[in-house]
Amino acid sequence: DLAAAQRRCIELGFRCAGVTCKEITCSPREGDPFLGKSPNEESWLKRCPDDDAPEMKERMRGKLLGGVSAMWTDKYTYIYQCGAAHSSWGAKSGTLPGAALMFPRSFDASFGLSLAGMIWPRAAVSAATLWRYSPSVAAPAIDEYAQWLAAYLLDASGVASCPPGCACDELTACERPYPVLFSE
């Protein structure tokens, strides 16, 4: 029964992300893989009460202690979602792996440049935002900070990052492919 499974999910707290029902059976789910809709199941995602209420956001703002800057590496795998989902979903959403050529260990050096280009300076901008958040900072200022950070990371710290003023993805930096560097 859906209502009973939802109650159990709430009792489980953070260990339950929702409920999946198949035919007449409903069960709490951890959320891995993500509880998306499928033709054979129905999913219910747990949400915090008043999740979107403005007064809740204002009350919680002063209690924010930190955050996370995540980097998904799905595009580096040679199998869509490591086999957790059918590749037709990736084809529909345009998220099929495109950088699988960097998957073998022999390309670790190229992968390192590529991943660094995807992460930096984005993670540094995220950290700066968490450190000193200001809602008045506009997008052009963020771009300027990101360019300064990219130059600083490379020049002062030797950290490979997406070069200032460039767009970087898994395979290119500044519209040029990453070099093929073999690892031993």
Backbone as a chain_set.jsonl record, in Angstrom:
{"seq": "DLAAAQRRCIELGFRCAGVTCKEITCSPREGDPFLGKSPNEESWLKRCPDDDAPEMKERMRGKLLGGVSAMWTDKYTYIYQCGAAHSSWGAKSGTLPGAALMFPRSFDASFGLSLAGMIWPRAAVSAATLWRYSPSVAAPAIDEYAQWLAAYLLDASGVASCPPGCACDELTACERPYPVLFSE", "coords": {"N": [[0.848, -1.175, 0.0], [0.605, 2.185, -0.875], [0.424, 4.442, 0.897], [1.24, 3.346, 3.376], [3.873, 2.581, 2.765], [4.955, 5.106, 2.238], [4.764, 6.294, 4.794], [6.544, 4.612, 6.175], [8.896, 5.239, 4.825], [9.276, 7.894, 5.61], [9.714, 7.46, 8.337], [12.194, 6.166, 8.164], [13.895, 8.236, 7.648], [16.807, 9.989, 6.509], [17.763, 7.779, 5.198], [15.971, 6.945, 3.325], [14.786, 7.825, 0.166], [12.471, 7.852, -1.233], [9.544, 6.158, -2.584], [8.864, 3.211, -4.397], [6.496, 1.758, -6.496], [5.365, -1.267, -7.767], [3.176, -2.961, -9.689], [1.09, -4.222, -7.329], [2.601, -3.86, -5.093], [4.369, -1.795, -2.883], [7.404, -0.186, -1.979], [9.861, 1.246, 0.251], [12.641, 3.218, -0.916], [16.132, 3.654, -1.281], [17.15, 5.427, -3.128], [19.018, 4.982, -5.042], [19.5, 3.344, -7.895], [18.469, 6.62, -9.151], [15.141, 7.633, -8.412], [13.376, 7.621, -10.83], [10.663, 7.928, -13.252], [9.319, 5.012, -14.766], [8.133, 2.716, -17.301], [7.064, 0.481, -16.017], [6.839, 0.947, -13.324], [5.854, 3.022, -10.528], [6.89, 5.968, -9.019], [7.42, 7.727, -5.959], [8.714, 10.631, -4.688], [10.304, 11.648, -1.76], [9.816, 14.683, -0.078], [10.91, 17.49, 1.79], [8.826, 18.961, 4.283], [7.24, 22.042, 3.504], [9.275, 22.8, 1.771], [9.758, 24.663, -0.257], [8.923, 27.043, 0.806], [9.183, 30.534, 1.312], [9.654, 31.691, 3.883], [10.794, 29.558, 5.232], [13.192, 29.222, 3.835], [14.463, 31.654, 4.453], [14.705, 31.412, 7.226], [16.446, 29.255, 7.36], [18.724, 30.161, 6.079], [20.614, 31.514, 7.736], [21.639, 29.37, 9.094], [23.163, 27.876, 7.463], [25.958, 25.958, 6.949], [27.803, 25.094, 5.119], [28.625, 23.659, 1.922], [28.411, 21.761, -1.14], [30.311, 21.039, -3.984], [29.833, 19.407, -6.799], [31.026, 17.015, -9.231], [30.026, 15.308, -11.928], [30.968, 12.369, -13.594], [29.961, 10.923, -15.678], [30.122, 11.162, -18.475], [32.599, 10.235, -19.122], [32.567, 7.51, -19.006], [32.269, 4.315, -20.662], [29.927, 3.0, -20.912], [26.567, 3.865, -20.765], [25.484, 5.484, -17.864], [26.852, 3.606, -16.332], [25.579, 1.216, -16.799], [23.273, 1.315, -15.264], [20.979, 2.431, -16.291], [18.998, 2.373, -19.283], [20.484, 3.012, -22.458], [18.887, 4.426, -24.232], [17.644, 6.45, -22.832], [19.724, 8.216, -22.384], [20.271, 8.931, -25.011], [17.926, 10.309, -25.681], [18.096, 12.498, -23.944], [20.474, 13.658, -24.589], [22.794, 12.969, -23.214], [24.63, 10.94, -23.522], [27.685, 9.069, -23.055], [30.55, 10.818, -24.089], [33.208, 11.05, -23.887], [34.514, 8.674, -23.615], [36.855, 7.667, -24.62], [38.857, 8.408, -22.922], [38.731, 6.65, -20.88], [40.391, 4.263, -20.536], [43.209, 3.241, -18.479], [45.643, 3.993, -19.552], [45.307, 6.529, -20.485], [45.274, 8.27, -18.359], [46.7, 10.679, -17.797], [45.785, 12.501, -19.75], [43.085, 12.418, -19.057], [43.273, 13.56, -16.508], [43.966, 16.257, -17.108], [41.67, 16.974, -18.536], [39.599, 16.571, -16.61], [40.427, 18.366, -14.634], [40.122, 20.722, -16.091], [37.372, 20.778, -16.245], [36.608, 20.993, -13.595], [38.02, 23.167, -12.348], [38.006, 26.668, -12.939], [35.567, 26.421, -11.623], [34.905, 25.096, -9.154], [36.336, 26.649, -7.361], [35.025, 29.1, -7.603], [32.552, 28.318, -6.605], [33.312, 27.753, -3.952], [34.11, 30.313, -3.112], [31.674, 31.603, -3.232], [30.263, 30.248, -1.242], [31.802, 30.978, 0.917], [31.638, 33.783, 1.111], [28.844, 34.841, 0.514], [26.911, 36.882, -1.619], [24.019, 38.312, -2.652], [23.926, 40.394, -4.409], [25.881, 40.249, -6.335], [26.48, 40.23, -9.726], [26.108, 38.35, -12.836], [28.163, 39.107, -14.799], [30.251, 39.934, -13.081], [30.803, 37.57, -11.743], [31.797, 36.034, -13.855], [34.113, 37.524, -14.346], [35.504, 37.129, -11.92], [35.856, 34.365, -12.114], [37.57, 34.175, -14.321], [39.824, 35.498, -13.323], [40.438, 33.776, -11.203], [41.022, 31.418, -12.639], [43.365, 32.131, -13.997], [45.004, 32.695, -11.783], [45.051, 30.194, -10.44], [46.482, 28.635, -12.265], [48.901, 30.105, -12.767], [49.974, 30.867, -10.18], [49.659, 28.612, -8.574], [49.995, 26.356, -10.102], [47.917, 24.715, -10.841], [46.058, 22.921, -13.097], [43.543, 24.317, -15.075], [40.428, 25.398, -16.538], [41.202, 27.602, -19.067], [41.354, 31.242, -18.746], [38.53, 32.974, -20.0], [37.71, 30.958, -21.699], [35.723, 28.186, -22.939], [35.24, 25.031, -21.577], [35.01, 21.509, -21.944], [34.519, 17.945, -21.608], [36.236, 17.005, -23.601], [37.514, 19.137, -24.854], [39.36, 22.26, -24.617], [39.017, 25.636, -24.887], [37.97, 25.245, -27.433], [39.787, 23.49, -28.535], [41.095, 20.225, -28.849], [42.016, 18.26, -25.966], [45.432, 17.388, -25.285], [46.779, 14.214, -26.293], [47.982, 12.29, -23.914], [49.932, 9.793, -22.774], [49.915, 7.522, -20.055], [52.069, 5.747, -17.867]], "CA": [[0.0, 0.0, 0.0], [1.442, 3.376, -1.043], [0.437, 5.267, 2.111], [2.056, 2.662, 4.395], [5.272, 2.68, 2.335], [5.357, 6.505, 2.428], [4.987, 6.478, 6.237], [7.784, 3.897, 6.523], [9.989, 6.027, 4.253], [9.475, 9.057, 6.493], [10.332, 6.919, 9.551], [13.593, 5.827, 7.874], [14.682, 9.475, 7.582], [17.693, 10.212, 5.373], [18.061, 6.518, 4.516], [14.951, 6.687, 2.308], [14.563, 8.971, -0.722], [11.142, 7.771, -1.832], [8.862, 4.875, -2.638], [8.585, 2.703, -5.735], [5.402, 0.788, -6.536], [5.311, -2.106, -8.957], [1.917, -3.7, -9.607], [0.366, -3.888, -6.092], [3.561, -3.796, -3.993], [5.122, -0.543, -2.754], [8.488, -0.34, -1.017], [10.769, 2.389, 0.389], [13.861, 3.105, -1.716], [17.255, 4.495, -0.877], [17.324, 6.469, -4.129], [20.126, 4.641, -5.915], [19.523, 4.472, -8.813], [17.486, 7.671, -8.944], [13.753, 7.177, -8.496], [12.691, 8.214, -11.972], [9.514, 7.181, -13.762], [9.566, 3.983, -15.762], [6.83, 2.208, -17.733], [6.573, -0.611, -15.172], [6.808, 1.322, -11.909], [5.457, 4.38, -10.183], [7.761, 6.405, -7.933], [7.072, 8.888, -5.159], [9.918, 11.183, -4.092], [10.073, 12.314, -0.482], [10.228, 16.081, -0.009], [10.787, 18.066, 3.128], [7.653, 19.832, 4.368], [7.482, 23.473, 3.261], [10.594, 22.881, 1.156], [9.904, 25.857, -1.089], [8.349, 28.212, 1.47], [10.187, 31.598, 1.496], [10.011, 31.882, 5.3], [11.693, 28.459, 5.59], [14.498, 29.542, 3.261], [15.04, 32.763, 5.228], [15.055, 30.879, 8.541], [17.568, 28.333, 7.207], [19.892, 30.838, 5.509], [21.593, 31.784, 8.78], [22.144, 28.12, 9.647], [23.952, 27.192, 6.444], [27.333, 25.793, 7.392], [28.699, 24.734, 4.033], [27.978, 23.177, 0.721], [29.122, 20.775, -1.936], [30.456, 21.288, -5.408], [29.971, 18.046, -7.328], [31.382, 16.84, -10.637], [29.626, 14.001, -12.437], [31.916, 11.92, -14.615], [29.261, 9.972, -16.54], [30.519, 11.26, -19.883], [33.881, 9.551, -19.3], [32.379, 6.061, -19.01], [31.973, 3.783, -21.987], [28.569, 2.469, -20.849], [25.676, 4.883, -20.206], [25.135, 5.342, -16.445], [27.493, 2.38, -15.852], [24.62, 0.133, -16.951], [22.132, 1.47, -14.357], [19.813, 2.853, -17.066], [19.117, 2.046, -20.699], [21.104, 4.106, -23.217], [17.882, 5.224, -24.952], [17.394, 7.658, -22.027], [20.833, 9.118, -22.666], [20.104, 9.448, -26.373], [16.839, 11.297, -25.647], [18.488, 13.696, -23.179], [21.765, 14.174, -25.059], [23.798, 12.776, -22.161], [25.436, 9.733, -23.735], [29.117, 9.306, -22.863], [31.241, 11.311, -25.267], [34.641, 11.098, -23.604], [34.895, 7.325, -23.2], [38.223, 7.385, -25.058], [39.761, 8.667, -21.81], [38.454, 5.668, -19.834], [41.506, 3.359, -20.215], [44.253, 3.755, -17.571], [46.757, 4.561, -20.311], [45.012, 7.941, -20.762], [45.079, 8.978, -17.094], [47.244, 12.04, -17.844], [44.82, 13.3, -20.52], [41.891, 12.495, -18.222], [43.564, 14.528, -15.445], [43.827, 17.606, -17.678], [40.266, 17.174, -18.871], [38.827, 16.706, -15.38], [40.816, 19.642, -14.012], [39.482, 21.779, -16.872], [35.943, 20.795, -15.926], [36.4, 21.348, -12.187], [38.561, 24.479, -12.006], [37.843, 27.37, -11.664], [34.185, 26.336, -11.129], [34.865, 24.748, -7.729], [36.835, 27.806, -6.605], [33.938, 30.083, -7.584], [31.574, 27.787, -5.643], [33.849, 27.951, -2.602], [34.05, 31.746, -2.801], [30.271, 31.926, -3.0], [29.895, 29.74, 0.075], [32.567, 31.709, 1.925], [31.134, 35.147, 1.255], [27.708, 34.956, -0.395], [26.295, 38.19, -1.78], [23.026, 38.231, -3.717], [24.054, 41.529, -5.314], [26.904, 39.992, -7.351], [25.845, 39.921, -11.008], [26.786, 37.352, -13.676], [29.442, 39.569, -15.351], [31.267, 39.939, -12.023], [31.169, 36.174, -11.499], [32.678, 35.666, -14.968], [35.399, 38.189, -14.121], [36.167, 36.406, -10.824], [36.246, 33.045, -12.616], [38.748, 34.349, -15.172], [40.944, 35.815, -12.439], [40.779, 32.543, -10.49], [41.647, 30.476, -13.567], [44.744, 32.588, -14.204], [45.72, 32.536, -10.519], [45.274, 28.768, -10.184], [47.524, 28.14, -13.155], [50.169, 30.82, -12.592], [50.505, 30.871, -8.821], [49.586, 27.316, -7.907], [50.279, 25.269, -11.027], [46.738, 23.865, -10.973], [45.456, 22.979, -14.428], [42.152, 24.729, -15.015], [39.908, 25.929, -17.791], [41.867, 28.9, -19.237], [40.484, 32.418, -18.669], [37.798, 33.343, -21.202], [37.451, 29.782, -22.542], [34.736, 27.179, -22.568], [35.877, 23.715, -21.498], [34.159, 20.351, -21.704], [35.3, 16.741, -21.355], [37.193, 16.721, -24.661], [38.182, 20.321, -25.399], [39.564, 23.508, -23.878], [39.119, 26.719, -25.871], [37.622, 24.634, -28.724], [40.888, 22.642, -29.018], [41.128, 18.955, -28.096], [43.093, 18.052, -24.993], [46.489, 16.57, -25.877], [46.79, 12.79, -25.945], [49.136, 12.026, -23.054], [49.887, 8.409, -22.292], [50.439, 7.267, -18.716], [52.723, 4.432, -17.772]], "C": [[0.9, 1.246, 0.0], [1.535, 4.199, 0.239], [1.314, 4.65, 3.203], [3.543, 2.757, 4.039], [5.794, 4.103, 2.5], [5.633, 6.787, 3.903], [6.3, 5.828, 6.669], [9.002, 4.668, 6.02], [10.301, 7.236, 5.14], [10.127, 8.619, 7.806], [11.817, 6.631, 9.347], [14.488, 7.054, 7.756], [15.538, 9.555, 6.337], [17.994, 8.932, 4.594], [17.056, 6.181, 3.422], [14.704, 7.956, 1.499], [13.172, 8.958, -1.336], [10.616, 6.354, -1.824], [8.678, 4.49, -4.095], [7.506, 1.641, -5.628], [5.446, 0.05, -7.861], [4.132, -3.055, -8.768], [1.217, -3.321, -8.311], [1.291, -3.728, -4.895], [4.305, -2.469, -4.025], [6.209, -0.733, -1.706], [9.336, 0.923, -0.958], [12.045, 2.139, -0.394], [14.907, 4.081, -1.202], [17.46, 5.638, -1.86], [18.481, 6.196, -5.064], [19.805, 3.324, -6.605], [18.372, 5.431, -8.548], [16.073, 7.157, -9.197], [13.006, 7.888, -9.626], [11.524, 7.352, -12.408], [9.973, 6.143, -14.772], [8.211, 3.408, -16.157], [6.243, 1.145, -16.803], [6.424, -0.248, -13.7], [6.254, 2.727, -11.753], [6.292, 4.784, -8.973], [7.201, 7.642, -7.256], [8.352, 9.364, -4.498], [9.561, 11.924, -2.816], [10.582, 13.744, -0.565], [10.071, 16.558, 1.423], [9.541, 18.935, 3.166], [8.069, 21.287, 4.195], [8.848, 23.718, 2.636], [10.805, 24.188, 0.4], [9.368, 27.129, -0.418], [9.426, 29.273, 1.716], [10.608, 31.793, 2.95], [10.944, 30.773, 5.788], [13.096, 28.745, 5.062], [15.187, 30.631, 4.073], [15.502, 32.27, 6.586], [16.303, 30.002, 8.456], [18.844, 29.026, 6.729], [20.983, 31.085, 6.549], [22.211, 30.529, 9.371], [22.993, 27.336, 8.649], [25.41, 27.153, 6.871], [28.307, 25.497, 6.253], [27.927, 24.246, 2.838], [28.875, 22.197, -0.011], [29.186, 21.248, -3.369], [30.773, 19.934, -6.033], [30.34, 18.058, -8.806], [30.997, 15.427, -11.032], [30.552, 13.629, -13.568], [31.281, 10.908, -15.563], [29.74, 10.006, -17.987], [31.862, 10.603, -20.161], [33.714, 8.025, -19.364], [32.058, 5.571, -20.417], [30.592, 3.136, -22.042], [27.703, 3.526, -20.166], [25.278, 4.526, -18.777], [25.698, 4.064, -15.823], [26.528, 1.191, -15.874], [23.389, 0.254, -16.073], [20.859, 1.887, -15.094], [20.062, 2.519, -18.531], [19.632, 3.258, -21.471], [20.1, 4.928, -24.017], [17.558, 6.503, -24.188], [18.5, 8.682, -22.267], [20.733, 9.724, -24.041], [19.036, 10.532, -26.404], [17.277, 12.599, -24.976], [19.816, 14.297, -23.625], [22.883, 14.006, -24.043], [24.585, 11.479, -22.317], [26.912, 10.044, -23.513], [29.778, 9.743, -24.169], [32.746, 11.32, -25.09], [35.15, 9.736, -23.147], [36.317, 6.969, -23.63], [39.234, 7.634, -23.952], [39.6, 7.65, -20.691], [39.641, 4.749, -19.534], [42.575, 4.024, -19.348], [45.387, 4.428, -18.329], [46.531, 6.038, -20.639], [44.793, 8.754, -19.487], [45.584, 10.421, -17.133], [46.309, 12.96, -18.621], [43.536, 13.491, -19.722], [42.085, 13.533, -17.115], [43.437, 15.963, -15.928], [42.366, 17.93, -17.946], [39.429, 17.415, -17.613], [39.157, 18.016, -14.671], [40.173, 20.813, -14.751], [37.997, 21.892, -16.605], [35.709, 21.321, -14.504], [36.828, 22.789, -11.876], [38.366, 25.461, -13.153], [36.446, 27.255, -11.063], [34.118, 26.053, -9.628], [35.359, 25.909, -6.869], [35.77, 28.899, -6.519], [32.856, 29.627, -6.609], [32.039, 28.02, -4.213], [33.777, 29.418, -2.194], [32.622, 32.168, -2.498], [29.828, 31.444, -1.628], [30.589, 30.529, 1.188], [31.971, 33.091, 2.184], [30.019, 35.39, 0.252], [27.193, 36.389, -0.422], [25.306, 38.119, -2.936], [23.156, 39.368, -4.734], [25.098, 41.318, -6.412], [26.213, 39.524, -8.633], [26.711, 38.952, -11.821], [28.097, 37.874, -14.28], [30.57, 39.589, -14.311], [31.728, 38.515, -11.718], [32.103, 35.689, -12.598], [34.068, 36.269, -14.784], [36.189, 37.49, -13.015], [36.678, 35.052, -11.309], [37.491, 33.149, -13.488], [39.978, 34.657, -14.335], [41.406, 34.557, -11.716], [41.485, 31.547, -11.396], [43.108, 30.853, -13.79], [45.575, 32.379, -12.942], [46.046, 31.077, -10.248], [46.424, 28.229, -11.018], [48.875, 28.786, -12.849], [50.776, 30.662, -11.201], [50.578, 29.475, -8.202], [49.923, 26.137, -8.804], [49.13, 24.294, -11.202], [46.181, 24.028, -12.385], [43.994, 23.361, -14.278], [41.714, 25.162, -16.396], [40.501, 27.327, -17.957], [40.892, 30.077, -19.184], [39.836, 32.714, -20.025], [37.453, 32.185, -22.116], [36.267, 28.977, -22.034], [35.453, 25.83, -22.603], [34.806, 22.651, -21.311], [35.061, 19.133, -21.537], [36.41, 16.515, -22.379], [37.989, 17.926, -25.144], [38.345, 21.433, -24.374], [39.786, 24.578, -24.938], [38.901, 26.176, -27.29], [38.758, 23.814, -29.335], [40.897, 21.361, -28.193], [42.263, 18.929, -27.091], [44.164, 17.193, -25.65], [46.366, 15.106, -25.425], [48.105, 12.524, -25.208], [49.004, 10.62, -22.507], [50.518, 8.321, -20.909], [51.085, 5.899, -18.706], [52.028, 3.536, -16.803]], "O": [[1.841, 1.339, 0.788], [2.629, 4.611, 0.623], [2.053, 5.366, 3.879], [4.377, 2.987, 4.914], [6.954, 4.294, 2.865], [6.621, 7.443, 4.234], [7.072, 6.411, 7.431], [10.021, 4.742, 6.707], [11.466, 7.55, 5.384], [10.992, 9.319, 8.333], [12.615, 6.832, 10.262], [15.712, 6.928, 7.764], [15.081, 9.236, 5.24], [18.434, 8.999, 3.446], [17.264, 5.231, 2.668], [14.447, 9.022, 2.057], [12.741, 9.961, -1.904], [11.156, 5.471, -1.157], [8.372, 5.339, -4.933], [7.579, 0.742, -4.79], [5.55, 0.653, -8.929], [4.091, -3.841, -7.822], [0.776, -2.178, -8.189], [0.817, -3.485, -3.785], [4.812, -2.062, -5.07], [5.98, -1.36, -0.672], [9.522, 1.6, -1.969], [12.486, 0.998, -0.527], [14.594, 5.183, -0.751], [17.901, 6.716, -1.462], [18.891, 7.084, -5.811], [19.833, 2.277, -5.958], [17.43, 5.112, -7.823], [15.849, 6.342, -10.091], [12.096, 8.677, -9.369], [11.399, 6.198, -11.998], [10.907, 6.377, -15.538], [7.234, 3.588, -15.43], [5.03, 0.934, -16.809], [5.933, -1.055, -12.911], [6.193, 3.508, -12.703], [6.391, 4.027, -8.007], [6.587, 8.495, -7.897], [9.016, 8.586, -3.814], [8.63, 12.73, -2.793], [11.676, 13.981, -1.076], [9.208, 16.086, 2.164], [9.225, 19.589, 2.172], [9.12, 21.708, 4.681], [9.503, 24.718, 2.931], [11.899, 24.751, 0.415], [9.368, 28.192, -1.04], [10.478, 28.956, 2.271], [11.783, 32.034, 3.227], [11.787, 31.008, 6.654], [14.08, 28.532, 5.77], [16.382, 30.53, 4.349], [16.572, 32.659, 7.056], [17.126, 30.002, 9.372], [19.94, 28.514, 6.959], [22.163, 30.881, 6.261], [23.213, 30.615, 10.081], [23.484, 26.253, 8.965], [26.021, 28.192, 7.125], [29.517, 25.641, 6.423], [26.709, 24.407, 2.76], [29.961, 21.855, 0.456], [28.219, 21.796, -3.899], [31.853, 19.382, -5.821], [30.007, 18.992, -9.536], [31.571, 14.459, -10.534], [30.887, 14.464, -14.408], [31.989, 10.118, -16.188], [29.759, 8.971, -18.653], [32.231, 10.429, -21.322], [34.652, 7.326, -19.747], [31.619, 6.35, -21.263], [30.135, 2.761, -23.122], [28.065, 4.028, -19.103], [24.801, 3.424, -18.507], [25.103, 3.502, -14.904], [26.648, 0.272, -15.063], [22.525, -0.622, -16.121], [19.762, 1.71, -14.564], [21.209, 2.398, -18.962], [19.26, 4.394, -21.175], [20.431, 6.033, -24.446], [17.235, 7.525, -24.794], [18.233, 9.881, -22.344], [21.065, 10.893, -24.235], [19.204, 11.555, -27.067], [16.87, 13.682, -25.396], [20.239, 15.328, -23.101], [23.817, 14.807, -24.008], [25.146, 10.975, -21.344], [27.347, 11.169, -23.757], [29.591, 9.12, -25.214], [33.483, 11.571, -26.044], [36.109, 9.654, -22.38], [36.922, 6.061, -23.06], [40.355, 7.131, -24.021], [40.258, 7.766, -19.657], [39.888, 4.47, -18.36], [42.817, 5.225, -19.466], [46.027, 5.339, -17.803], [47.471, 6.729, -21.032], [44.184, 9.823, -19.538], [44.952, 11.303, -16.553], [46.064, 14.088, -18.193], [42.963, 14.58, -19.705], [41.169, 14.299, -16.817], [42.861, 16.801, -15.234], [41.887, 19.018, -17.626], [38.64, 18.359, -17.561], [38.263, 18.695, -14.165], [39.731, 21.779, -14.129], [37.421, 22.973, -16.721], [34.724, 22.014, -14.249], [36.096, 23.535, -11.226], [38.566, 25.06, -14.299], [36.158, 27.932, -10.077], [33.357, 26.701, -8.91], [34.853, 26.125, -5.767], [35.628, 29.549, -5.483], [32.301, 30.441, -5.87], [31.255, 28.435, -3.36], [33.421, 29.73, -1.058], [32.385, 32.992, -1.615], [29.102, 32.147, -0.926], [30.027, 30.722, 2.266], [31.821, 33.51, 3.331], [30.225, 36.07, -0.753], [27.057, 37.031, 0.62], [25.705, 37.891, -4.078], [22.556, 39.306, -5.807], [25.189, 42.131, -7.331], [25.461, 38.55, -8.626], [27.892, 38.762, -11.529], [29.081, 37.135, -14.274], [31.718, 39.29, -14.638], [32.91, 38.283, -11.464], [33.091, 35.011, -12.318], [35.077, 35.609, -15.034], [37.394, 37.28, -13.147], [37.785, 34.637, -10.966], [38.377, 32.298, -13.402], [41.059, 34.135, -14.606], [42.604, 34.29, -11.62], [42.443, 30.898, -10.976], [43.985, 29.989, -13.774], [46.721, 31.937, -13.019], [47.17, 30.746, -9.874], [47.246, 27.455, -10.527], [49.877, 28.088, -12.69], [51.961, 30.358, -11.068], [51.466, 29.196, -7.396], [50.117, 25.026, -8.311], [49.335, 23.169, -11.659], [45.87, 25.139, -12.813], [43.282, 22.793, -13.449], [42.528, 25.279, -17.312], [40.325, 28.167, -17.075], [39.724, 29.923, -19.542], [40.503, 32.707, -21.059], [36.947, 32.408, -23.216], [35.868, 29.072, -20.873], [36.183, 25.531, -23.548], [33.819, 22.865, -20.607], [36.266, 19.29, -21.341], [37.425, 15.897, -22.057], [39.031, 17.761, -25.779], [37.588, 21.538, -23.409], [40.657, 24.431, -25.796], [39.572, 26.6, -28.231], [38.709, 23.477, -30.518], [40.726, 21.405, -26.975], [43.331, 19.495, -27.323], [43.844, 16.352, -26.49], [45.909, 14.816, -24.319], [49.185, 12.532, -25.8], [48.023, 10.314, -21.829], [51.528, 8.967, -20.631], [50.688, 5.004, -19.453], [52.449, 2.397, -16.605]]}, "num_chains": 1, "name": "protein.A"}
